[in-house]
Amino acid sequence: MSAYSIWILEYANVPDAPTSSLVYGQHNVGVEKLPYAYTLLRGNGMNILLDCGMNAASHGMEFVKRYNVSDWISPTQVLAEVGLTPEDITHCILTHAHFDHMGGLELFPNAKFYIQQHELESWVSAMAMERRFRWLMRATDTGDMIYAVQLAREGRMIGVPGDVDNLLPGIDVRLAKDTHTAGSQYVVIRNDQRAESEDVYIYTGDLIYRHENLHGGQPDDPEYLPVGYALGSQTNLVMASDEVMKGVGNDIRRVLIPHEGKMTTLYPSRVSKSGHYIVEVALRKDDTSRVA
């Protein structure tokens, strides 16, 4: 029996993301649509976001223009589709600090946030470097980092020291050091709450953008192809991909990828009036379907 209902909720997209930024080595292939989505878990008396998206209505506008982010809607609109408000979010696990994963901190006023200590430390170091190193900060908003420090002072931003079991009930985090970013983490959801779970999902953040990263376009003879955009080691990304696949028993359906539009084909889904998709991955027995 599922402890958490799980939904993937699209909130924006990039209509023309270069394929080479998503799958390593795919040069001169062209562009494709890249969805931006929240992943929401509801259960055990909590409403948990995995990453908090971005805020296109404030300082995030710079990144909207830089990356051609389109069709952004507020979390008020997104969460209304599952009967919640931003104020209802109690916890948020941040996989990394890029603008589209940590840019929405201010939008969830009652949430407690969790991020790898090493991730925060690495961005503070990058911010202090000379201007010629500014590419390192190209997808990270210094305003988000400053706000994260303020939240830490308030006790609402918690630094995670590496791998942690039961960060929240049935939810583990795993450090993927020196991969997409210096301190990226992925999230293991044991949805039956058992230590030796038979109902595991893994949320990848940006360690994986596409199913092609996991099978290279050859599901019958898979080859790991890392994401195209990484600040760290591509070798480490390949190893992290293997950890993820082993963690779900090589069942690609149980890999929750926030930028993969094909999630809509793996689970029940619908398109909202705003034109954004809602994917229902799991449903608690006492919960109501939001896609039926």
C-alpha positions in Angstrom: 0.0 0.0 0.0 1.4 3.4 -1.0 2.4 5.7 1.8 2.6 8.7 -0.5 0.6 9.9 -3.4 3.1 11.0 -6.1 2.4 13.5 -8.9 4.7 15.2 -11.5 3.3 18.7 -12.2 4.6 20.6 -15.2 4.9 24.4 -14.5 6.9 25.7 -17.6 9.0 24.5 -20.5 11.8 25.4 -22.8 10.5 24.9 -26.4 13.9 24.8 -28.0 16.5 23.2 -25.7 19.5 21.9 -27.6 19.5 18.1 -27.6 23.3 18.3 -27.1 22.6 19.9 -23.7 20.4 16.9 -22.7 22.3 13.9 -24.0 26.1 13.9 -24.2 27.5 13.9 -27.7 24.2 14.6 -29.6 25.8 17.5 -31.6 24.0 19.0 -34.6 20.8 17.0 -33.8 18.7 20.0 -33.2 16.4 21.2 -30.4 13.5 19.7 -28.5 11.0 20.7 -25.8 12.2 20.5 -22.3 9.4 20.4 -19.6 10.0 21.9 -16.2 8.1 20.2 -13.4 7.6 19.9 -9.7 7.3 16.4 -8.1 4.9 16.3 -5.2 4.6 13.7 -2.5 1.6 13.7 -0.2 1.3 11.4 2.8 2.3 10.9 6.5 0.7 14.2 7.3 3.2 16.0 4.9 3.1 17.7 1.5 6.7 17.3 0.1 8.1 18.9 -3.0 11.1 17.5 -4.7 12.7 20.7 -5.9 10.9 24.0 -5.8 11.1 25.2 -9.4 11.7 28.9 -10.3 10.0 32.2 -9.9 9.6 33.9 -13.3 7.8 36.8 -11.7 10.8 38.3 -9.8 14.6 38.0 -10.2 14.2 34.7 -12.1 13.2 36.8 -15.2 16.9 37.0 -16.1 16.9 33.2 -16.5 13.6 33.2 -18.4 15.2 35.3 -21.0 18.6 33.5 -21.0 17.1 30.0 -21.5 13.8 31.0 -23.3 11.6 29.6 -20.5 8.0 29.6 -21.7 4.5 29.1 -20.4 5.4 29.5 -16.7 2.5 29.4 -14.3 2.6 30.0 -10.6 2.6 27.3 -8.0 -0.8 28.5 -6.9 -2.1 27.5 -10.3 -0.1 24.2 -10.4 -1.0 23.0 -6.9 -4.7 23.9 -7.2 -4.9 20.9 -9.7 -4.2 18.6 -6.7 -6.2 20.5 -4.1 -3.3 22.3 -2.4 -1.8 25.8 -2.1 1.9 26.8 -1.8 1.3 27.5 1.9 0.4 23.8 2.3 3.9 22.6 1.3 5.7 21.4 4.5 9.0 20.2 3.2 11.1 20.5 0.0 14.2 18.4 -0.9 16.5 20.2 -3.2 18.5 18.1 -5.6 20.8 21.0 -6.5 20.9 24.8 -6.7 20.2 25.6 -10.3 17.6 28.3 -11.0 14.9 25.9 -12.1 15.2 23.7 -9.1 15.9 26.1 -6.3 14.6 29.4 -7.7 11.2 29.1 -6.0 12.3 29.3 -2.4 10.3 32.3 -1.6 7.1 30.8 -3.1 6.7 28.3 -0.3 6.6 30.3 2.9 6.0 27.4 5.3 8.3 24.8 3.8 11.5 23.5 5.4 14.2 22.9 2.7 17.0 20.3 2.6 20.1 20.5 0.4 23.5 18.8 0.5 26.0 20.8 2.5 28.6 20.3 -0.2 26.3 21.8 -2.8 25.9 25.1 -0.9 29.6 25.3 -0.1 30.6 24.8 -3.7 28.3 27.6 -4.9 29.7 30.0 -2.3 33.2 29.3 -3.5 32.1 29.8 -7.1 30.5 33.1 -6.3 33.8 34.4 -4.8 35.8 33.6 -7.9 36.9 36.3 -10.5 34.6 37.4 -13.2 36.3 35.2 -15.9 34.9 32.1 -14.1 31.3 33.3 -14.4 30.3 30.4 -16.7 30.3 28.3 -13.5 27.3 30.4 -12.3 25.5 30.5 -15.5 22.5 28.4 -14.3 22.6 29.5 -10.7 21.1 32.7 -9.3 23.2 34.5 -6.7 19.9 35.8 -5.3 18.8 32.3 -4.5 22.1 31.6 -2.7 21.6 34.7 -0.5 18.1 33.8 0.3 19.2 30.2 1.1 21.6 31.6 3.7 18.7 33.7 5.2 16.6 30.6 5.4 19.4 28.8 7.1 19.5 31.5 9.7 15.8 31.0 10.3 16.2 27.2 10.6 14.4 26.5 7.4 17.3 25.5 5.2 19.0 22.3 6.4 22.3 21.2 5.1 22.5 17.4 4.5 25.8 15.7 5.3 26.0 13.1 2.5 23.8 10.0 2.3 20.9 10.0 4.8 18.3 7.3 5.4 14.8 8.4 6.5 15.4 12.1 6.0 11.7 12.1 6.0 9.7 8.9 6.7 10.5 6.3 4.0 12.5 8.9 2.0 16.3 8.6 1.7 18.8 11.0 -0.1 22.0 10.0 -1.8 24.9 12.3 -2.6 26.1 12.2 -6.2 29.2 14.2 -5.8 30.9 15.9 -8.7 28.3 15.1 -11.3 25.7 17.5 -12.7 26.8 19.9 -9.9 29.4 19.5 -7.1 26.9 18.3 -4.6 23.8 17.0 -6.4 21.7 14.5 -4.6 18.9 12.1 -5.7 15.9 11.0 -3.7 14.9 7.4 -2.9 11.2 6.9 -2.1 10.4 3.6 -0.3 6.7 3.9 -0.8 5.8 0.9 1.3 8.0 2.4 4.1 10.0 -0.9 4.4 13.7 -0.9 4.8 13.9 -3.6 2.2 11.3 -2.0 0.0 9.5 -3.6 -2.9 7.9 -0.3 -3.9 10.9 2.0 -4.7 10.9 5.1 -6.8 14.0 7.3 -7.4 13.7 11.0 -8.3 16.8 12.1 -10.2 16.8 15.9 -10.3 19.1 16.7 -13.2 21.4 13.7 -13.0 19.2 12.4 -15.8 17.2 14.5 -18.3 16.0 11.8 -20.7 15.4 8.1 -20.9 18.1 8.2 -23.5 20.6 9.0 -20.7 19.8 5.5 -19.3 19.6 3.4 -22.5 21.3 5.5 -25.3 18.2 5.0 -27.5 18.7 1.2 -27.4 16.5 -0.2 -24.6 17.3 -3.8 -25.7 21.0 -3.2 -25.5 21.3 -0.2 -23.1 24.2 2.2 -23.0 24.5 5.0 -20.4 24.9 8.4 -22.0 25.3 11.2 -19.5 23.5 14.5 -19.6 25.1 17.1 -21.9 25.3 19.9 -19.3 27.4 19.0 -16.3 29.8 21.0 -14.1 31.4 17.8 -12.8 32.6 14.4 -14.1 30.7 12.6 -16.9 32.2 9.4 -15.6 30.6 10.1 -12.2 27.3 10.8 -14.0 27.4 7.4 -15.7 28.1 5.7 -12.3 25.3 7.6 -10.7 23.0 6.5 -13.5 23.9 2.9 -12.8 23.2 3.4 -9.0 19.8 4.8 -9.9 18.9 1.9 -12.2 20.1 -0.7 -9.6 18.1 1.1 -7.0 14.8 0.5 -8.9 15.7 -3.0 -10.1 16.4 -1.7 -13.6 12.7 -0.7 -14.0 12.9 2.6 -15.9 9.3 3.3 -15.1 10.3 3.9 -11.5 12.9 6.5 -12.3 11.2 9.9 -11.9 12.8 12.4 -14.2 11.4 16.0 -13.9 12.5 17.0 -17.4 11.3 13.9 -19.2 8.0 14.5 -21.0 7.6 10.8 -21.6 6.6 10.3 -18.0 3.1 11.1 -19.3 3.2 7.9 -21.3 4.2 5.7 -18.4 1.5 6.7 -15.9 -2.0 8.1 -15.9 -1.9 11.7 -16.9 -4.0 14.6 -18.2 -3.4 18.1 -19.5 -4.8 21.0 -17.4 -6.7 24.0 -18.8 -3.5 25.9 -18.8 -1.9 23.3 -21.1 0.4 21.8 -18.5 0.5 18.1 -17.8 -0.2 16.3 -14.5 1.2 12.8 -14.1 -0.1 10.5 -11.3 2.6 8.1 -10.4 1.1 6.6 -7.2 -2.0 7.1 -5.2 -2.6 6.4 -1.5 -5.7 4.3 -0.8 -7.4 7.3 1.0 -6.5 9.8 -1.7 -8.4 11.1 -4.7 -7.2 10.7 -8.3 -6.4 14.0 -10.0 -6.2 12.6 -13.5 -9.4 10.5 -13.6 
